Amino acid sequence: MKKYFILLLSGMLLAGRATGQDWSLEQCIRYALDNNIAIQQQQLTAEQAGNLLFQSKMTFLPSLNANLSSSLSWGMSKSMQENADGTLIEVQEHRFSQSFSPSIYASVNLFEGLKKINTVRRNRSNYQASQQEVERLRNEIALSVAQAYLQVLLSTEVLAVAESSYESIDVQLTRLKQLVEAGSRPYSEQLEMEAQLAAEEVQRVTSKNQLDNNYLNLRQLLDIPPSSTFQIAKPELSVGENFEGEDADNVYSLAQDLPQVKGAEYRMESARHELWIARGNYWPTLSLGGSYGSAYYDSRGQRFWDQLVDNRSPSLNFGLSIPIFNNWSIRTNAKNAKLNLHIAQLEVENKRKTLYKEIQSAITDALAAFNKYKAAERNVIAAKESFRYTEQKFEVGAISATDYNISKNNLLKAQSEELQTKYQYIFQLKIIDFYKGADITL
């Protein structure tokens, strides 16, 4: 099975935690994969499937069982005794007797319609499907962690922009108060600037709350205890100048080993073997058995070991069972098994089509996000230039505080939009890398 995530060793993660180092995306993914309960549950389910596979292989061996039985009896009983003259008479007396019977029995099915072979094959397919389910969960969690990690990075940058905007307004308000006191600017502009500063404070608090919520979401995905300190590393993320998309057919050819597809294929193989198992019930069953036993009775007057030798009773038997009529149950089970195979085949086809559609959507979304980011980037450049001129005019009293605040809000909105589209584009690229089998790294 091709691995989609080659991550840092656990020892590096533990060392990073011990020194208080900020967690990288790779460390977060590794920690989540090592501690997620859903993955652990599915791994136990896969282990159970492995045990069933082992047990089905062991059914080819003969069964061997030993039996020991002992009985005690007492009470009145009749027996024949010989008189002195040689005649036999019936005597009734109170007697206590005991017996001991050891035996051993072995049996093996010589032929039963190849059901054992197909059972092994079915259980092997089930085991492989269970392993693919583990990989599917690991992939989903890794992508969820990557998305949550990028949301934290986005919130961090949005908060930085909000704080910078607040500080800028605060500086302008301080300067404006001095001008109002000097009588060169009206008091109404000071009131407008104070209202803008309050709005900037709300935006800053909102951004801080969003960052805290995104950190909480990431911590919950990792199952990190609330009392432990946790900070993520903040890598420098750059966006290329060009993105022309990817060829969906090429990406799809690289995604054939994804567990959602392989798992469906293994379940289809399991259904095919289940059909052959059901059809095996049409065939006769031939079995071979053998036993070896003996017995001891204290009423015979012989010694224990002598009786065990004299009472030996070996046996060998063959059994042939031919199905003739079973209330249509064999035929019905075979028909249902065939229908289950068709269902599994359709599921494989559905998984493949769904995967191809997801790849097409991921490429389209990435291209749209890139174009939107580039448009937002140009908008920020224009908004910065516009605000620079507006700020210069405001400082010389050429425009009002209202015009200044409008221009400032437009810049803040453009910067926020740029950050949103930037991280959306980066996440879409990670999804495409995932389909191509590349590592999820930043």
DAQUIWO-V454893 format. One record per backbone hydrogen bond with DSSP energy under -0.5 kcal/mol. CO is the residue of the C=O (numbers start at 0). NH is the residue of the N-H. If there is no record, write none. Layout:
BEGIN
co nh
CO NH
CO NH
END
This chain:
BEGIN
co nh
4 6
8 11
8 12
9 13
10 14
11 15
12 16
13 17
14 18
15 20
16 19
22 232
23 27
24 28
25 29
26 30
27 31
28 32
29 33
30 34
31 35
35 39
36 40
37 41
38 42
39 43
40 44
41 45
42 46
43 47
44 48
45 49
46 50
47 51
48 52
49 53
50 54
51 55
52 56
53 57
54 58
56 59
57 60
62 106
64 104
66 102
68 100
70 98
72 96
74 94
76 92
78 90
80 88
82 85
86 82
88 80
88 90
90 78
90 92
92 76
92 94
94 74
96 72
97 297
98 70
99 295
100 68
101 293
102 66
103 291
104 64
105 289
106 62
107 109
107 287
110 285
111 114
113 117
114 118
115 119
116 120
117 121
118 122
119 123
120 124
121 125
122 126
123 127
124 128
125 129
126 130
127 131
128 132
129 133
130 134
131 135
132 136
133 137
134 138
135 139
136 140
137 141
138 142
139 143
140 144
141 145
142 146
143 147
144 148
145 149
146 150
147 151
148 152
149 153
150 154
151 155
152 156
153 157
154 158
155 159
156 160
157 161
158 162
159 163
160 164
161 165
162 166
163 167
164 168
165 169
166 170
167 171
168 172
169 173
170 174
171 175
172 176
173 177
174 178
175 179
176 180
177 181
178 182
178 183
178 184
179 182
185 188
185 189
186 190
187 191
188 192
189 193
190 194
191 195
192 196
193 197
194 198
195 199
196 200
197 201
198 202
199 203
200 204
201 205
202 206
203 207
204 208
205 209
206 210
207 211
208 212
209 213
210 214
211 215
212 216
213 217
214 218
215 219
216 220
217 221
218 222
218 223
224 227
230 22
232 234
234 236
235 237
245 247
246 250
247 251
248 252
249 253
250 254
251 254
252 255
254 257
257 260
257 261
258 262
259 263
260 264
261 265
262 266
263 267
264 268
265 269
266 270
267 271
268 272
269 273
270 274
271 275
272 276
273 277
274 278
275 279
276 280
277 280
278 281
279 282
284 320
285 109
285 110
286 318
287 107
288 316
289 105
290 314
291 103
292 312
295 99
296 299
297 300
302 306
303 307
304 308
305 309
306 310
308 311
314 290
316 288
318 286
319 321
320 284
320 322
325 328
327 331
328 332
329 333
330 334
331 335
332 336
333 337
334 338
335 339
336 340
337 341
338 342
339 343
340 344
341 345
342 346
343 347
344 348
345 349
346 350
347 351
348 352
349 353
350 354
351 355
352 356
353 357
354 358
355 359
356 360
357 361
358 362
359 363
360 364
361 365
362 366
363 367
364 368
365 369
366 370
367 371
368 372
369 373
370 374
371 375
372 376
373 377
374 378
375 379
376 380
377 381
378 382
379 383
380 384
381 385
382 386
383 387
384 388
385 389
386 390
387 391
388 392
389 393
390 394
391 395
392 397
392 398
393 396
399 403
400 404
401 405
402 406
403 407
404 408
405 409
406 410
407 411
408 412
409 413
410 414
411 415
412 416
413 417
414 418
415 419
416 420
417 421
418 422
419 423
420 424
421 425
422 426
423 427
424 428
425 429
426 430
427 431
428 432
429 433
430 434
431 435
432 436
432 437
433 436
438 440
END
